[in-house]
Amino acid sequence: MPLTHPPLSPREVADRSGASVSALHFYERQGLIESTRNTGNQRRYHRDVLRRIAFIRISQKVGISLADIGEALAALPDGRTPTKADWARLTRRWRGDLDDRIEQMQRLRDDLDGCIGCGCLSLKSCTLYNPADELAADGTGPRRLQVSDDV
């Protein structure tokens, strides 16, 4: 006889996952997790939601957007919980974007190093300075440190 576990309340899921109850409701509204309702119309979660929440939170920690996380979870058959193989496949897909962001942050760090002491009082030597607004021809927004418009 298979061992079955009763569904978890939002508080139990929050305590076990480290996510707040309001975060669970937000994830649910975004279609990232699902709940059922008991006879008293209270939310209940299957235990596999804990792995989905871990997947969401780890993905967010490395800078993956909720939209990309949702797209990845939606691509899983029958809305199942991500496996180790799923994580490996998704990280290969996300690696290029993460590498680009790491490169951008390193350039930002390196360029800010020369600026920290001056307080932007020395515009002649500032590595971030844009003399004569010469970057305006490239479009709106920050240009010197930006890798691409997708970042």
KAGI-V126075 format. One record per residue. RES is the residue in three letters. PHI is phi in radians with two decimals (999 if undefined). PSI is psi in radians with two decimals (999 if undefined). OMEGA is omega in radians with two decimals (999 if undefined). Layout:
<<RES,PHI,PSI,OMEGA> <RES,PHI,PSI,OMEGA>>
//
This chain:
<<MET,999,2.15,-3.10> <PRO,-1.20,2.51,3.10> <LEU,-1.38,2.16,3.11> <THR,-1.98,2.48,3.14> <HIS,-1.90,2.47,3.10> <PRO,-1.19,2.64,3.11> <PRO,-1.09,2.77,-3.09> <LEU,-1.72,2.53,3.04> <SER,-1.34,2.85,3.08> <PRO,-0.97,-0.70,3.13> <ARG,-1.11,-0.73,3.12> <GLU,-1.12,-0.74,3.11> <VAL,-1.13,-0.75,3.12> <ALA,-1.06,-0.80,-3.13> <ASP,-1.11,-0.69,-3.10> <ARG,-1.38,-0.52,-3.05> <SER,-1.66,-0.38,-3.05> <GLY,1.49,-0.01,3.09> <ALA,-1.61,2.57,3.11> <SER,-1.29,2.79,3.09> <VAL,-1.05,-0.68,3.12> <SER,-1.14,-0.58,3.07> <ALA,-1.15,-0.69,3.10> <LEU,-1.06,-0.78,3.12> <HIS,-1.11,-0.70,3.10> <PHE,-1.10,-0.84,3.12> <TYR,-1.01,-0.66,3.14> <GLU,-1.18,-0.76,3.11> <ARG,-1.08,-0.54,3.13> <GLN,-1.43,-0.06,3.13> <GLY,1.39,0.29,-3.11> <LEU,-1.48,-0.54,3.08> <ILE,-2.36,2.89,-3.14> <GLU,-2.27,2.65,3.01> <SER,-2.28,2.92,3.00> <THR,-2.03,3.07,3.10> <ARG,-2.08,2.42,3.06> <ASN,-1.49,-3.07,-3.09> <THR,-1.13,-0.40,3.08> <GLY,-1.57,0.19,3.13> <ASN,1.12,0.49,3.08> <GLN,-1.69,2.52,3.12> <ARG,-1.13,2.49,3.02> <ARG,-2.44,2.47,-3.10> <TYR,-2.06,2.46,2.99> <HIS,-1.27,2.66,-3.05> <ARG,-1.08,-0.46,-3.14> <ASP,-1.16,-0.21,3.09> <VAL,-1.12,-0.45,3.14> <LEU,-1.08,-0.69,3.11> <ARG,-1.21,-0.69,3.10> <ARG,-1.08,-0.73,3.13> <ILE,-1.15,-0.71,3.09> <ALA,-1.04,-0.75,3.11> <PHE,-1.04,-0.80,-3.13> <ILE,-1.08,-0.85,-3.06> <ARG,-1.17,-0.70,3.11> <ILE,-1.15,-0.75,3.12> <SER,-1.06,-0.75,3.11> <GLN,-1.11,-0.69,-3.13> <LYS,-1.06,-0.57,3.13> <VAL,-1.58,0.11,3.00> <GLY,1.68,0.22,3.11> <ILE,-1.39,2.34,-3.12> <SER,-1.26,2.71,3.09> <LEU,-1.07,-0.58,3.10> <ALA,-1.09,-0.78,3.12> <ASP,-1.18,-0.65,3.10> <ILE,-1.11,-0.79,3.12> <GLY,-1.07,-0.71,3.11> <GLU,-1.10,-0.73,3.14> <ALA,-1.14,-0.79,-3.14> <LEU,-1.16,-0.63,3.14> <ALA,-1.16,-0.45,-3.11> <ALA,-1.37,-0.20,3.13> <LEU,-1.31,2.44,-3.13> <PRO,-1.11,2.38,3.07> <ASP,0.94,0.49,3.10> <GLY,1.06,0.49,-3.06> <ARG,-1.27,2.95,3.13> <THR,-1.31,2.44,3.13> <PRO,-1.09,2.45,3.09> <THR,-1.76,3.09,3.08> <LYS,-1.05,-0.69,3.12> <ALA,-1.14,-0.68,3.08> <ASP,-1.07,-0.81,-3.13> <TRP,-1.03,-0.77,3.14> <ALA,-1.07,-0.75,3.14> <ARG,-1.13,-0.77,-3.12> <LEU,-1.18,-0.66,-3.14> <THR,-1.18,-0.57,3.04> <ARG,-1.09,-0.70,-3.14> <ARG,-1.18,-0.66,-3.08> <TRP,-1.52,-0.22,-3.02> <ARG,-1.02,-0.78,-3.13> <GLY,-1.03,-0.77,3.12> <ASP,-1.12,-0.76,3.12> <LEU,-1.12,-0.72,3.10> <ASP,-1.06,-0.73,3.10> <ASP,-1.08,-0.75,-3.14> <ARG,-1.19,-0.64,3.09> <ILE,-1.11,-0.77,3.12> <GLU,-1.06,-0.75,3.13> <GLN,-1.10,-0.75,3.14> <MET,-1.16,-0.65,3.10> <GLN,-1.14,-0.72,3.10> <ARG,-1.12,-0.73,3.10> <LEU,-1.07,-0.83,3.11> <ARG,-1.03,-0.82,-3.10> <ASP,-1.15,-0.69,3.14> <ASP,-1.26,-0.57,3.13> <LEU,-1.29,-0.44,3.11> <ASP,-0.93,-0.77,-3.12> <GLY,-1.31,-0.21,-3.05> <CYS,-1.76,-0.39,-3.02> <ILE,-0.93,-0.81,-3.05> <GLY,-1.34,-0.39,-3.02> <CYS,-1.53,-0.36,-3.10> <GLY,1.08,0.46,-3.13> <CYS,1.04,0.53,3.06> <LEU,-1.57,-0.28,-3.11> <SER,-1.95,1.36,-3.07> <LEU,-1.16,-0.36,3.13> <LYS,-1.20,-0.54,-3.08> <SER,-1.91,0.02,-3.10> <CYS,-1.22,2.21,-3.13> <THR,-1.27,-0.26,3.14> <LEU,-1.69,-0.11,-3.05> <TYR,-1.20,2.55,-3.11> <ASN,-2.12,1.44,-3.07> <PRO,-1.06,2.40,3.08> <ALA,1.00,0.38,3.11> <ASP,0.90,0.72,-3.09> <GLU,-1.17,-0.32,3.13> <LEU,-1.47,-0.12,-3.12> <ALA,-1.04,-0.52,-3.14> <ALA,-1.16,-0.34,-3.13> <ASP,-1.48,-0.10,3.12> <GLY,2.07,-3.09,-3.10> <THR,-1.43,2.86,3.05> <GLY,1.48,-3.12,-3.13> <PRO,-1.21,2.41,-3.10> <ARG,-2.17,-0.59,-2.99> <ARG,-1.13,-0.71,-3.10> <LEU,-1.77,-0.12,-3.06> <GLN,-1.34,2.25,3.12> <VAL,-1.29,-0.88,3.13> <SER,-2.70,3.02,3.13> <ASP,-1.24,-0.26,-3.11> <ASP,-1.41,-0.24,-3.05> <VAL,-1.51,999,999>>
//
